Amino acid sequence: MRPSATPGSTLGAVTNALATPIIVVALLVAAYALVAALRNRAMDAGHLAALGALEVLLIAQAVVGFVKLSGGEGPDGPATFVGYLLGSLLIPVAGAGWGLLERSRWGSAVLVVAGVAVAVMIVRMNQLWSGTGV
């Protein structure tokens, strides 16, 4: 059995130092894309830069998560957690690809969904890690 998180432990979330910025950046990407979609604009270089920043944060989260999992920390059943971890890495890349292919406002709309999905996945990963959302 893996060690569980207690209220005073440092294990709580995968890493609170990364989870909050990832959620904030993901929601900012979604808001930026929503403004573009409402203005009937396609995805642009600014969107790609924002998605790149989000992806860098997600890669850091994945590295920390896998290091902690290999050290024996984490949820009892890590398969779902690993699925969320890997899935969250793919969403910005898939959103960028789809947004580049769809040169209308709907390309920006895809990024809204991608940003919100990443934010929700990070919240869910923290729930799984802490044992509150099993």
A tleap script that builds the chain and sets N, CA, C and O, in Angstrom:
source leaprc.protein.ff14SB
mol = sequence {
  NMET ARG PRO SER ALA THR PRO GLY SER THR
  LEU GLY ALA VAL THR ASN ALA LEU ALA THR
  PRO ILE ILE VAL VAL ALA LEU LEU VAL ALA
  ALA TYR ALA LEU VAL ALA ALA LEU ARG ASN
  ARG ALA MET ASP ALA GLY HIE LEU ALA ALA
  LEU GLY ALA LEU GLU VAL LEU LEU ILE ALA
  GLN ALA VAL VAL GLY PHE VAL LYS LEU SER
  GLY GLY GLU GLY PRO ASP GLY PRO ALA THR
  PHE VAL GLY TYR LEU LEU GLY SER LEU LEU
  ILE PRO VAL ALA GLY ALA GLY TRP GLY LEU
  LEU GLU ARG SER ARG TRP GLY SER ALA VAL
  LEU VAL VAL ALA GLY VAL ALA VAL ALA VAL
  MET ILE VAL ARG MET ASN GLN LEU TRP SER
  GLY THR GLY CVAL
}
set mol.1.N position { 0.839 -1.181 0.000 }
set mol.1.CA position { 0.000 0.000 0.000 }
set mol.1.C position { 0.881 1.241 0.000 }
set mol.1.O position { 1.870 1.306 0.731 }
set mol.2.N position { 0.532 2.200 -0.799 }
set mol.2.CA position { 1.299 3.436 -0.898 }
set mol.2.C position { 0.948 4.354 0.262 }
set mol.2.O position { -0.153 4.279 0.809 }
set mol.3.N position { 1.889 5.226 0.639 }
set mol.3.CA position { 1.578 6.174 1.711 }
set mol.3.C position { 0.473 7.119 1.277 }
set mol.3.O position { 0.458 7.595 0.142 }
set mol.4.N position { -0.449 7.384 2.185 }
set mol.4.CA position { -1.536 8.295 1.843 }
set mol.4.C position { -1.221 9.682 2.357 }
set mol.4.O position { -0.400 9.868 3.256 }
set mol.5.N position { -1.888 10.642 1.768 }
set mol.5.CA position { -1.648 12.026 2.163 }
set mol.5.C position { -2.462 12.350 3.402 }
set mol.5.O position { -3.641 12.008 3.484 }
set mol.6.N position { -1.855 12.987 4.336 }
set mol.6.CA position { -2.554 13.478 5.511 }
set mol.6.C position { -2.613 14.986 5.412 }
set mol.6.O position { -1.839 15.585 4.666 }
set mol.7.N position { -3.522 15.616 6.152 }
set mol.7.CA position { -3.670 17.065 5.997 }
set mol.7.C position { -2.377 17.855 6.157 }
set mol.7.O position { -2.215 18.873 5.485 }
set mol.8.N position { -1.458 17.439 7.007 }
set mol.8.CA position { -0.236 18.194 7.211 }
set mol.8.C position { 0.934 17.709 6.379 }
set mol.8.O position { 2.038 18.239 6.503 }
set mol.9.N position { 0.717 16.706 5.529 }
set mol.9.CA position { 1.839 16.136 4.783 }
set mol.9.C position { 2.174 16.975 3.562 }
set mol.9.O position { 1.369 17.784 3.101 }
set mol.10.N position { 3.365 16.769 3.058 }
set mol.10.CA position { 3.789 17.481 1.853 }
set mol.10.C position { 3.416 16.717 0.596 }
set mol.10.O position { 3.683 17.187 -0.510 }
set mol.11.N position { 2.803 15.543 0.741 }
set mol.11.CA position { 2.451 14.743 -0.422 }
set mol.11.C position { 1.173 15.216 -1.089 }
set mol.11.O position { 0.987 15.005 -2.287 }
set mol.12.N position { 0.279 15.860 -0.324 }
set mol.12.CA position { -1.052 16.271 -0.749 }
set mol.12.C position { -1.362 16.115 -2.215 }
set mol.12.O position { -1.995 15.136 -2.609 }
set mol.13.N position { -0.947 17.025 -3.007 }
set mol.13.CA position { -1.166 16.955 -4.445 }
set mol.13.C position { 0.131 16.497 -5.090 }
set mol.13.O position { 1.173 16.425 -4.439 }
set mol.14.N position { 0.053 16.193 -6.363 }
set mol.14.CA position { 1.265 15.786 -7.069 }
set mol.14.C position { 2.314 16.851 -6.805 }
set mol.14.O position { 3.421 16.542 -6.362 }
set mol.15.N position { 1.985 18.053 -7.064 }
set mol.15.CA position { 2.812 19.182 -6.655 }
set mol.15.C position { 1.948 20.425 -6.736 }
set mol.15.O position { 1.598 20.884 -7.823 }
set mol.16.N position { 1.611 20.961 -5.581 }
set mol.16.CA position { 0.766 22.152 -5.555 }
set mol.16.C position { 1.455 23.329 -6.221 }
set mol.16.O position { 0.798 24.226 -6.750 }
set mol.17.N position { 2.777 23.323 -6.194 }
set mol.17.CA position { 3.517 24.416 -6.825 }
set mol.17.C position { 3.316 24.431 -8.339 }
set mol.17.O position { 3.440 25.486 -8.962 }
set mol.18.N position { 3.011 23.293 -8.936 }
set mol.18.CA position { 2.765 23.240 -10.381 }
set mol.18.C position { 1.283 23.182 -10.722 }
set mol.18.O position { 0.873 23.702 -11.759 }
set mol.19.N position { 0.472 22.562 -9.874 }
set mol.19.CA position { -0.945 22.386 -10.198 }
set mol.19.C position { -1.657 23.721 -10.375 }
set mol.19.O position { -2.403 23.907 -11.337 }
set mol.20.N position { -1.431 24.639 -9.460 }
set mol.20.CA position { -2.119 25.930 -9.549 }
set mol.20.C position { -1.715 26.715 -10.791 }
set mol.20.O position { -2.594 27.205 -11.500 }
set mol.21.N position { -0.413 26.856 -11.086 }
set mol.21.CA position { -0.066 27.576 -12.324 }
set mol.21.C position { -0.593 26.884 -13.583 }
set mol.21.O position { -0.977 27.558 -14.540 }
set mol.22.N position { -0.615 25.563 -13.594 }
set mol.22.CA position { -1.137 24.858 -14.773 }
set mol.22.C position { -2.610 25.176 -14.958 }
set mol.22.O position { -3.051 25.455 -16.073 }
set mol.23.N position { -3.372 25.137 -13.879 }
set mol.23.CA position { -4.804 25.428 -13.972 }
set mol.23.C position { -5.017 26.868 -14.434 }
set mol.23.O position { -5.857 27.126 -15.296 }
set mol.24.N position { -4.264 27.800 -13.869 }
set mol.24.CA position { -4.396 29.214 -14.248 }
set mol.24.C position { -4.044 29.409 -15.722 }
set mol.24.O position { -4.788 30.059 -16.456 }
set mol.25.N position { -2.926 28.854 -16.156 }
set mol.25.CA position { -2.512 29.011 -17.557 }
set mol.25.C position { -3.529 28.353 -18.492 }
set mol.25.O position { -3.861 28.914 -19.536 }
set mol.26.N position { -4.024 27.171 -18.127 }
set mol.26.CA position { -5.011 26.489 -18.970 }
set mol.26.C position { -6.275 27.321 -19.115 }
set mol.26.O position { -6.833 27.421 -20.207 }
set mol.27.N position { -6.728 27.916 -18.021 }
set mol.27.CA position { -7.932 28.744 -18.090 }
set mol.27.C position { -7.676 30.058 -18.829 }
set mol.27.O position { -8.573 30.578 -19.494 }
set mol.28.N position { -6.465 30.596 -18.718 }
set mol.28.CA position { -6.126 31.790 -19.498 }
set mol.28.C position { -6.081 31.476 -20.991 }
set mol.28.O position { -6.529 32.280 -21.808 }
set mol.29.N position { -5.541 30.309 -21.349 }
set mol.29.CA position { -5.546 29.882 -22.752 }
set mol.29.C position { -6.988 29.781 -23.254 }
set mol.29.O position { -7.308 30.233 -24.353 }
set mol.30.N position { -7.851 29.180 -22.431 }
set mol.30.CA position { -9.254 29.039 -22.819 }
set mol.30.C position { -9.918 30.406 -22.990 }
set mol.30.O position { -10.669 30.616 -23.943 }
set mol.31.N position { -9.645 31.332 -22.074 }
set mol.31.CA position { -10.253 32.663 -22.160 }
set mol.31.C position { -9.744 33.425 -23.396 }
set mol.31.O position { -10.519 34.073 -24.100 }
set mol.32.N position { -8.438 33.334 -23.643 }
set mol.32.CA position { -7.845 33.990 -24.809 }
set mol.32.C position { -8.444 33.427 -26.099 }
set mol.32.O position { -8.754 34.176 -27.025 }
set mol.33.N position { -8.601 32.127 -26.152 }
set mol.33.CA position { -9.185 31.494 -27.337 }
set mol.33.C position { -10.670 31.832 -27.470 }
set mol.33.O position { -11.179 31.978 -28.582 }
set mol.34.N position { -11.360 31.956 -26.344 }
set mol.34.CA position { -12.780 32.302 -26.395 }
set mol.34.C position { -12.972 33.700 -26.980 }
set mol.34.O position { -13.879 33.924 -27.781 }
set mol.35.N position { -12.126 34.624 -26.582 }
set mol.35.CA position { -12.203 35.983 -27.140 }
set mol.35.C position { -11.980 35.931 -28.653 }
set mol.35.O position { -12.690 36.589 -29.413 }
set mol.36.N position { -10.999 35.153 -29.078 }
set mol.36.CA position { -10.731 35.033 -30.522 }
set mol.36.C position { -11.912 34.403 -31.243 }
set mol.36.O position { -12.290 34.852 -32.326 }
set mol.37.N position { -12.494 33.373 -30.656 }
set mol.37.CA position { -13.633 32.706 -31.295 }
set mol.37.C position { -14.832 33.652 -31.391 }
set mol.37.O position { -15.516 33.690 -32.413 }
set mol.38.N position { -15.080 34.408 -30.333 }
set mol.38.CA position { -16.202 35.350 -30.355 }
set mol.38.C position { -15.984 36.489 -31.341 }
set mol.38.O position { -16.945 37.066 -31.851 }
set mol.39.N position { -14.722 36.814 -31.610 }
set mol.39.CA position { -14.394 37.850 -32.589 }
set mol.39.C position { -14.261 37.271 -33.995 }
set mol.39.O position { -13.851 37.967 -34.924 }
set mol.40.N position { -14.607 36.003 -34.143 }
set mol.40.CA position { -14.579 35.314 -35.431 }
set mol.40.C position { -13.158 35.257 -36.007 }
set mol.40.O position { -12.958 35.484 -37.201 }
set mol.41.N position { -12.184 34.957 -35.160 }
set mol.41.CA position { -10.779 34.901 -35.566 }
set mol.41.C position { -10.251 33.478 -35.438 }
set mol.41.O position { -10.641 32.728 -34.542 }
set mol.42.N position { -9.367 33.130 -36.344 }
set mol.42.CA position { -8.714 31.817 -36.302 }
set mol.42.C position { -7.583 31.834 -35.276 }
set mol.42.O position { -7.193 32.892 -34.782 }
set mol.43.N position { -7.075 30.676 -34.971 }
set mol.43.CA position { -5.938 30.556 -34.069 }
set mol.43.C position { -4.734 31.268 -34.678 }
set mol.43.O position { -4.543 31.244 -35.894 }
set mol.44.N position { -3.910 31.910 -33.817 }
set mol.44.CA position { -2.732 32.619 -34.314 }
set mol.44.C position { -1.495 32.229 -33.515 }
set mol.44.O position { -1.538 31.307 -32.700 }
set mol.45.N position { -0.400 32.931 -33.752 }
set mol.45.CA position { 0.866 32.613 -33.085 }
set mol.45.C position { 0.783 32.808 -31.576 }
set mol.45.O position { 1.452 32.099 -30.824 }
set mol.46.N position { -0.025 33.753 -31.128 }
set mol.46.CA position { -0.217 33.956 -29.692 }
set mol.46.C position { -0.818 32.739 -29.021 }
set mol.46.O position { -0.442 32.380 -27.906 }
set mol.47.N position { -1.756 32.107 -29.712 }
set mol.47.CA position { -2.354 30.884 -29.180 }
set mol.47.C position { -1.313 29.765 -29.087 }
set mol.47.O position { -1.260 29.025 -28.105 }
set mol.48.N position { -0.495 29.661 -30.124 }
set mol.48.CA position { 0.552 28.630 -30.106 }
set mol.48.C position { 1.544 28.857 -28.975 }
set mol.48.O position { 1.978 27.903 -28.331 }
set mol.49.N position { 1.906 30.109 -28.728 }
set mol.49.CA position { 2.829 30.418 -27.633 }
set mol.49.C position { 2.201 30.062 -26.289 }
set mol.49.O position { 2.867 29.501 -25.419 }
set mol.50.N position { 0.925 30.387 -26.121 }
set mol.50.CA position { 0.236 30.060 -24.870 }
set mol.50.C position { 0.140 28.548 -24.682 }
set mol.50.O position { 0.337 28.048 -23.575 }
set mol.51.N position { -0.160 27.820 -25.754 }
set mol.51.CA position { -0.211 26.363 -25.670 }
set mol.51.C position { 1.167 25.777 -25.381 }
set mol.51.O position { 1.284 24.778 -24.671 }
set mol.52.N position { 2.211 26.399 -25.932 }
set mol.52.CA position { 3.574 25.949 -25.656 }
set mol.52.C position { 3.925 26.111 -24.188 }
set mol.52.O position { 4.523 25.218 -23.587 }
set mol.53.N position { 3.555 27.250 -23.606 }
set mol.53.CA position { 3.809 27.478 -22.177 }
set mol.53.C position { 3.050 26.454 -21.332 }
set mol.53.O position { 3.584 25.925 -20.357 }
set mol.54.N position { 1.808 26.180 -21.712 }
set mol.54.CA position { 1.018 25.178 -21.000 }
set mol.54.C position { 1.662 23.802 -21.110 }
set mol.54.O position { 1.715 23.058 -20.130 }
set mol.55.N position { 2.146 23.464 -22.287 }
set mol.55.CA position { 2.767 22.152 -22.496 }
set mol.55.C position { 4.043 22.005 -21.666 }
set mol.55.O position { 4.306 20.929 -21.129 }
set mol.56.N position { 4.830 23.065 -21.555 }
set mol.56.CA position { 6.051 23.011 -20.734 }
set mol.56.C position { 5.684 22.730 -19.275 }
set mol.56.O position { 6.333 21.915 -18.619 }
set mol.57.N position { 4.658 23.395 -18.771 }
set mol.57.CA position { 4.207 23.136 -17.400 }
set mol.57.C position { 3.707 21.705 -17.232 }
set mol.57.O position { 3.966 21.067 -16.212 }
set mol.58.N position { 2.998 21.208 -18.227 }
set mol.58.CA position { 2.484 19.835 -18.152 }
set mol.58.C position { 3.609 18.805 -18.200 }
set mol.58.O position { 3.532 17.774 -17.533 }
set mol.59.N position { 4.643 19.075 -18.978 }
set mol.59.CA position { 5.793 18.163 -19.022 }
set mol.59.C position { 6.479 18.137 -17.657 }
set mol.59.O position { 6.853 17.070 -17.169 }
set mol.60.N position { 6.644 19.303 -17.044 }
set mol.60.CA position { 7.230 19.352 -15.702 }
set mol.60.C position { 6.374 18.577 -14.713 }
set mol.60.O position { 6.900 17.853 -13.868 }
set mol.61.N position { 5.050 18.726 -14.814 }
set mol.61.CA position { 4.129 17.984 -13.937 }
set mol.61.C position { 4.272 16.481 -14.157 }
set mol.61.O position { 4.260 15.709 -13.198 }
set mol.62.N position { 4.406 16.067 -15.405 }
set mol.62.CA position { 4.548 14.642 -15.705 }
set mol.62.C position { 5.849 14.095 -15.133 }
set mol.62.O position { 5.863 13.000 -14.569 }
set mol.63.N position { 6.927 14.832 -15.269 }
set mol.63.CA position { 8.220 14.382 -14.731 }
set mol.63.C position { 8.124 14.229 -13.216 }
set mol.63.O position { 8.540 13.210 -12.665 }
set mol.64.N position { 7.580 15.234 -12.549 }
set mol.64.CA position { 7.445 15.169 -11.089 }
set mol.64.C position { 6.534 14.008 -10.700 }
set mol.64.O position { 6.835 13.265 -9.765 }
set mol.65.N position { 5.429 13.853 -11.411 }
set mol.65.CA position { 4.494 12.764 -11.108 }
set mol.65.C position { 5.125 11.391 -11.259 }
set mol.65.O position { 4.959 10.532 -10.394 }
set mol.66.N position { 5.850 11.178 -12.353 }
set mol.66.CA position { 6.477 9.875 -12.558 }
set mol.66.C position { 7.605 9.625 -11.568 }
set mol.66.O position { 7.809 8.490 -11.138 }
set mol.67.N position { 8.338 10.669 -11.203 }
set mol.67.CA position { 9.401 10.501 -10.204 }
set mol.67.C position { 8.793 10.108 -8.867 }
set mol.67.O position { 9.291 9.203 -8.197 }
set mol.68.N position { 7.722 10.780 -8.479 }
set mol.68.CA position { 7.076 10.452 -7.206 }
set mol.68.C position { 6.454 9.061 -7.247 }
set mol.68.O position { 6.518 8.325 -6.263 }
set mol.69.N position { 5.854 8.695 -8.374 }
set mol.69.CA position { 5.294 7.341 -8.491 }
set mol.69.C position { 6.388 6.286 -8.391 }
set mol.69.O position { 6.194 5.257 -7.743 }
set mol.70.N position { 7.519 6.523 -9.015 }
set mol.70.CA position { 8.611 5.553 -8.960 }
set mol.70.C position { 9.212 5.468 -7.559 }
set mol.70.O position { 9.839 4.467 -7.212 }
set mol.71.N position { 9.022 6.510 -6.758 }
set mol.71.CA position { 9.501 6.512 -5.379 }
set mol.71.C position { 8.524 5.906 -4.398 }
set mol.71.O position { 8.769 5.923 -3.192 }
set mol.72.N position { 7.422 5.373 -4.889 }
set mol.72.CA position { 6.462 4.711 -4.018 }
set mol.72.C position { 5.352 5.603 -3.499 }
set mol.72.O position { 4.518 5.149 -2.716 }
set mol.73.N position { 5.321 6.854 -3.910 }
set mol.73.CA position { 4.256 7.758 -3.490 }
set mol.73.C position { 3.111 7.678 -4.491 }
set mol.73.O position { 3.261 7.123 -5.580 }
set mol.74.N position { 1.982 8.230 -4.117 }
set mol.74.CA position { 0.884 8.338 -5.055 }
set mol.74.C position { -0.323 7.526 -4.678 }
set mol.74.O position { -0.392 6.963 -3.586 }
set mol.75.N position { -1.279 7.464 -5.587 }
set mol.75.CA position { -2.525 6.743 -5.310 }
set mol.75.C position { -2.312 5.236 -5.287 }
set mol.75.O position { -1.331 4.724 -5.826 }
set mol.76.N position { -3.263 4.524 -4.642 }
set mol.76.CA position { -3.167 3.068 -4.564 }
set mol.76.C position { -3.224 2.419 -5.941 }
set mol.76.O position { -2.451 1.505 -6.228 }
set mol.77.N position { -4.115 2.874 -6.776 }
set mol.77.CA position { -4.211 2.364 -8.140 }
set mol.77.C position { -3.713 3.411 -9.109 }
set mol.77.O position { -4.492 4.268 -9.526 }
set mol.78.N position { -2.452 3.376 -9.482 }
set mol.78.CA position { -1.885 4.477 -10.268 }
set mol.78.C position { -2.278 4.485 -11.744 }
set mol.78.O position { -1.955 5.443 -12.446 }
set mol.79.N position { -2.953 3.466 -12.234 }
set mol.79.CA position { -3.249 3.395 -13.667 }
set mol.79.C position { -4.102 4.576 -14.135 }
set mol.79.O position { -3.815 5.177 -15.170 }
set mol.80.N position { -5.140 4.907 -13.382 }
set mol.80.CA position { -5.998 6.032 -13.763 }
set mol.80.C position { -5.214 7.337 -13.705 }
set mol.80.O position { -5.342 8.188 -14.584 }
set mol.81.N position { -4.409 7.485 -12.672 }
set mol.81.CA position { -3.594 8.691 -12.531 }
set mol.81.C position { -2.648 8.843 -13.715 }
set mol.81.O position { -2.539 9.929 -14.282 }
set mol.82.N position { -1.968 7.771 -14.091 }
set mol.82.CA position { -1.033 7.806 -15.219 }
set mol.82.C position { -1.782 8.130 -16.513 }
set mol.82.O position { -1.272 8.859 -17.363 }
set mol.83.N position { -2.981 7.592 -16.657 }
set mol.83.CA position { -3.796 7.906 -17.829 }
set mol.83.C position { -4.108 9.392 -17.927 }
set mol.83.O position { -3.992 9.990 -18.997 }
set mol.84.N position { -4.506 9.987 -16.803 }
set mol.84.CA position { -4.752 11.430 -16.785 }
set mol.84.C position { -3.467 12.198 -17.072 }
set mol.84.O position { -3.481 13.181 -17.813 }
set mol.85.N position { -2.365 11.753 -16.492 }
set mol.85.CA position { -1.083 12.435 -16.669 }
set mol.85.C position { -0.669 12.452 -18.137 }
set mol.85.O position { -0.276 13.492 -18.665 }
set mol.86.N position { -0.758 11.303 -18.789 }
set mol.86.CA position { -0.383 11.219 -20.200 }
set mol.86.C position { -1.411 11.912 -21.101 }
set mol.86.O position { -1.048 12.566 -22.078 }
set mol.87.N position { -2.678 11.764 -20.765 }
set mol.87.CA position { -3.729 12.408 -21.546 }
set mol.87.C position { -3.630 13.925 -21.522 }
set mol.87.O position { -3.858 14.593 -22.531 }
set mol.88.N position { -3.284 14.462 -20.346 }
set mol.88.CA position { -3.169 15.921 -20.245 }
set mol.88.C position { -2.020 16.449 -21.108 }
set mol.88.O position { -2.062 17.592 -21.562 }
set mol.89.N position { -1.008 15.630 -21.332 }
set mol.89.CA position { 0.098 16.035 -22.211 }
set mol.89.C position { -0.341 16.104 -23.672 }
set mol.89.O position { 0.186 16.907 -24.442 }
set mol.90.N position { -1.289 15.278 -24.050 }
set mol.90.CA position { -1.706 15.199 -25.454 }
set mol.90.C position { -2.719 16.270 -25.848 }
set mol.90.O position { -2.792 16.643 -27.019 }
set mol.91.N position { -3.487 16.760 -24.909 }
set mol.91.CA position { -4.580 17.680 -25.243 }
set mol.91.C position { -4.092 18.982 -25.883 }
set mol.91.O position { -4.633 19.364 -26.921 }
set mol.92.N position { -3.096 19.688 -25.322 }
set mol.92.CA position { -2.658 20.920 -25.992 }
set mol.92.C position { -2.075 20.670 -27.382 }
set mol.92.O position { -2.265 21.478 -28.290 }
set mol.93.N position { -1.373 19.562 -27.547 }
set mol.93.CA position { -0.783 19.239 -28.850 }
set mol.93.C position { -1.896 18.955 -29.866 }
set mol.93.O position { -1.861 19.447 -30.994 }
set mol.94.N position { -2.866 18.166 -29.453 }
set mol.94.CA position { -3.988 17.859 -30.348 }
set mol.94.C position { -4.797 19.118 -30.657 }
set mol.94.O position { -5.229 19.320 -31.792 }
set mol.95.N position { -5.001 19.963 -29.644 }
set mol.95.CA position { -5.726 21.218 -29.863 }
set mol.95.C position { -5.008 22.129 -30.834 }
set mol.95.O position { -5.633 22.760 -31.686 }
set mol.96.N position { -3.683 22.198 -30.703 }
set mol.96.CA position { -2.902 23.041 -31.623 }
set mol.96.C position { -2.993 22.505 -33.043 }
set mol.96.O position { -3.172 23.272 -33.990 }
set mol.97.N position { -2.872 21.215 -33.191 }
set mol.97.CA position { -2.974 20.614 -34.521 }
set mol.97.C position { -4.324 20.848 -35.154 }
set mol.97.O position { -4.417 21.218 -36.325 }
set mol.98.N position { -5.371 20.631 -34.379 }
set mol.98.CA position { -6.728 20.820 -34.888 }
set mol.98.C position { -6.968 22.298 -35.197 }
set mol.98.O position { -7.578 22.637 -36.211 }
set mol.99.N position { -6.480 23.175 -34.311 }
set mol.99.CA position { -6.660 24.611 -34.530 }
set mol.99.C position { -5.949 25.104 -35.771 }
set mol.99.O position { -6.448 25.993 -36.462 }
set mol.100.N position { -4.781 24.534 -36.065 }
set mol.100.CA position { -4.061 24.924 -37.275 }
set mol.100.C position { -4.753 24.413 -38.537 }
set mol.100.O position { -4.711 25.060 -39.584 }
set mol.101.N position { -5.382 23.265 -38.429 }
set mol.101.CA position { -6.090 22.714 -39.590 }
set mol.101.C position { -7.409 23.434 -39.851 }
set mol.101.O position { -7.821 23.579 -41.002 }
set mol.102.N position { -8.061 23.878 -38.805 }
set mol.102.CA position { -9.350 24.555 -38.921 }
set mol.102.C position { -9.108 26.054 -38.874 }
set mol.102.O position { -8.994 26.635 -37.794 }
set mol.103.N position { -9.029 26.676 -40.028 }
set mol.103.CA position { -8.673 28.094 -40.112 }
set mol.103.C position { -9.898 29.004 -40.027 }
set mol.103.O position { -10.019 29.966 -40.786 }
set mol.104.N position { -10.791 28.699 -39.113 }
set mol.104.CA position { -11.944 29.551 -38.869 }
set mol.104.C position { -12.047 29.788 -37.368 }
set mol.104.O position { -11.151 29.403 -36.617 }
set mol.105.N position { -13.113 30.408 -36.933 }
set mol.105.CA position { -13.312 30.645 -35.514 }
set mol.105.C position { -13.379 29.344 -34.731 }
set mol.105.O position { -13.120 29.333 -33.527 }
set mol.106.N position { -13.720 28.253 -35.394 }
set mol.106.CA position { -13.863 26.971 -34.687 }
set mol.106.C position { -12.517 26.393 -34.285 }
set mol.106.O position { -12.445 25.577 -33.366 }
set mol.107.N position { -11.460 26.801 -34.954 }
set mol.107.CA position { -10.127 26.407 -34.503 }
set mol.107.C position { -9.821 27.006 -33.140 }
set mol.107.O position { -9.232 26.346 -32.284 }
set mol.108.N position { -10.219 28.248 -32.938 }
set mol.108.CA position { -10.060 28.884 -31.625 }
set mol.108.C position { -10.987 28.242 -30.595 }
set mol.108.O position { -10.623 28.095 -29.429 }
set mol.109.N position { -12.181 27.865 -31.031 }
set mol.109.CA position { -13.127 27.228 -30.119 }
set mol.109.C position { -12.600 25.889 -29.607 }
set mol.109.O position { -12.863 25.510 -28.465 }
set mol.110.N position { -11.866 25.184 -30.439 }
set mol.110.CA position { -11.254 23.924 -30.001 }
set mol.110.C position { -10.295 24.180 -28.845 }
set mol.110.O position { -10.208 23.371 -27.921 }
set mol.111.N position { -9.576 25.298 -28.887 }
set mol.111.CA position { -8.629 25.628 -27.826 }
set mol.111.C position { -9.340 25.969 -26.519 }
set mol.111.O position { -8.790 25.747 -25.441 }
set mol.112.N position { -10.549 26.501 -26.604 }
set mol.112.CA position { -11.340 26.742 -25.392 }
set mol.112.C position { -11.591 25.416 -24.691 }
set mol.112.O position { -11.383 25.287 -23.485 }
set mol.113.N position { -12.037 24.442 -25.455 }
set mol.113.CA position { -12.311 23.122 -24.891 }
set mol.113.C position { -11.033 22.492 -24.352 }
set mol.113.O position { -11.047 21.884 -23.282 }
set mol.114.N position { -9.936 22.629 -25.077 }
set mol.114.CA position { -8.661 22.047 -24.647 }
set mol.114.C position { -8.197 22.666 -23.328 }
set mol.114.O position { -7.754 21.943 -22.436 }
set mol.115.N position { -8.289 23.973 -23.193 }
set mol.115.CA position { -7.861 24.636 -21.961 }
set mol.115.C position { -8.683 24.214 -20.762 }
set mol.115.O position { -8.138 23.934 -19.694 }
set mol.116.N position { -9.994 24.167 -20.936 }
set mol.116.CA position { -10.869 23.752 -19.838 }
set mol.116.C position { -10.629 22.274 -19.499 }
set mol.116.O position { -10.623 21.899 -18.326 }
set mol.117.N position { -10.434 21.450 -20.512 }
set mol.117.CA position { -10.195 20.020 -20.262 }
set mol.117.C position { -8.912 19.800 -19.471 }
set mol.117.O position { -8.886 18.968 -18.564 }
set mol.118.N position { -7.853 20.526 -19.796 }
set mol.118.CA position { -6.594 20.383 -19.054 }
set mol.118.C position { -6.794 20.810 -17.604 }
set mol.118.O position { -6.326 20.125 -16.695 }
set mol.119.N position { -7.475 21.919 -17.371 }
set mol.119.CA position { -7.716 22.384 -16.002 }
set mol.119.C position { -8.488 21.333 -15.198 }
set mol.119.O position { -8.146 21.050 -14.050 }
set mol.120.N position { -9.511 20.766 -15.795 }
set mol.120.CA position { -10.305 19.741 -15.107 }
set mol.120.C position { -9.467 18.495 -14.840 }
set mol.120.O position { -9.584 17.882 -13.779 }
set mol.121.N position { -8.630 18.123 -15.792 }
set mol.121.CA position { -7.796 16.933 -15.599 }
set mol.121.C position { -6.787 17.120 -14.467 }
set mol.121.O position { -6.510 16.174 -13.730 }
set mol.122.N position { -6.239 18.314 -14.318 }
set mol.122.CA position { -5.294 18.569 -13.237 }
set mol.122.C position { -6.002 18.500 -11.892 }
set mol.122.O position { -5.465 17.937 -10.938 }
set mol.123.N position { -7.197 19.064 -11.805 }
set mol.123.CA position { -7.976 18.960 -10.567 }
set mol.123.C position { -8.253 17.490 -10.251 }
set mol.123.O position { -8.118 17.058 -9.106 }
set mol.124.N position { -8.635 16.740 -11.256 }
set mol.124.CA position { -8.936 15.316 -11.052 }
set mol.124.C position { -7.689 14.534 -10.637 }
set mol.124.O position { -7.777 13.652 -9.782 }
set mol.125.N position { -6.536 14.836 -11.222 }
set mol.125.CA position { -5.308 14.154 -10.829 }
set mol.125.C position { -4.968 14.432 -9.372 }
set mol.125.O position { -4.511 13.540 -8.657 }
set mol.126.N position { -5.189 15.669 -8.931 }
set mol.126.CA position { -4.934 15.986 -7.532 }
set mol.126.C position { -5.899 15.254 -6.611 }
set mol.126.O position { -5.514 14.841 -5.517 }
set mol.127.N position { -7.153 15.087 -7.040 }
set mol.127.CA position { -8.102 14.309 -6.254 }
set mol.127.C position { -7.672 12.862 -6.141 }
set mol.127.O position { -7.735 12.272 -5.063 }
set mol.128.N position { -7.234 12.287 -7.256 }
set mol.128.CA position { -6.773 10.903 -7.243 }
set mol.128.C position { -5.548 10.750 -6.340 }
set mol.128.O position { -5.445 9.790 -5.577 }
set mol.129.N position { -4.631 11.699 -6.436 }
set mol.129.CA position { -3.391 11.630 -5.661 }
set mol.129.C position { -3.675 11.685 -4.166 }
set mol.129.O position { -3.091 10.935 -3.385 }
set mol.130.N position { -4.580 12.583 -3.775 }
set mol.130.CA position { -4.867 12.757 -2.356 }
set mol.130.C position { -5.868 11.738 -1.818 }
set mol.130.O position { -6.067 11.646 -0.607 }
set mol.131.N position { -6.495 10.975 -2.704 }
set mol.131.CA position { -7.448 9.951 -2.277 }
set mol.131.C position { -8.839 10.474 -2.003 }
set mol.131.O position { -9.666 9.754 -1.443 }
set mol.132.N position { -9.123 11.719 -2.386 }
set mol.132.CA position { -10.443 12.287 -2.113 }
set mol.132.C position { -11.441 12.066 -3.242 }
set mol.132.O position { -12.639 12.278 -3.058 }
set mol.133.N position { -10.966 11.645 -4.397 }
set mol.133.CA position { -11.884 11.503 -5.526 }
set mol.133.C position { -11.868 10.125 -6.143 }
set mol.133.O position { -12.099 9.978 -7.343 }
set mol.134.N position { -11.601 9.122 -5.345 }
set mol.134.CA position { -11.477 7.766 -5.879 }
set mol.134.C position { -12.820 7.162 -6.162 }
set mol.134.O position { -12.901 6.022 -6.618 }
savepdb mol mol.pdb
quit
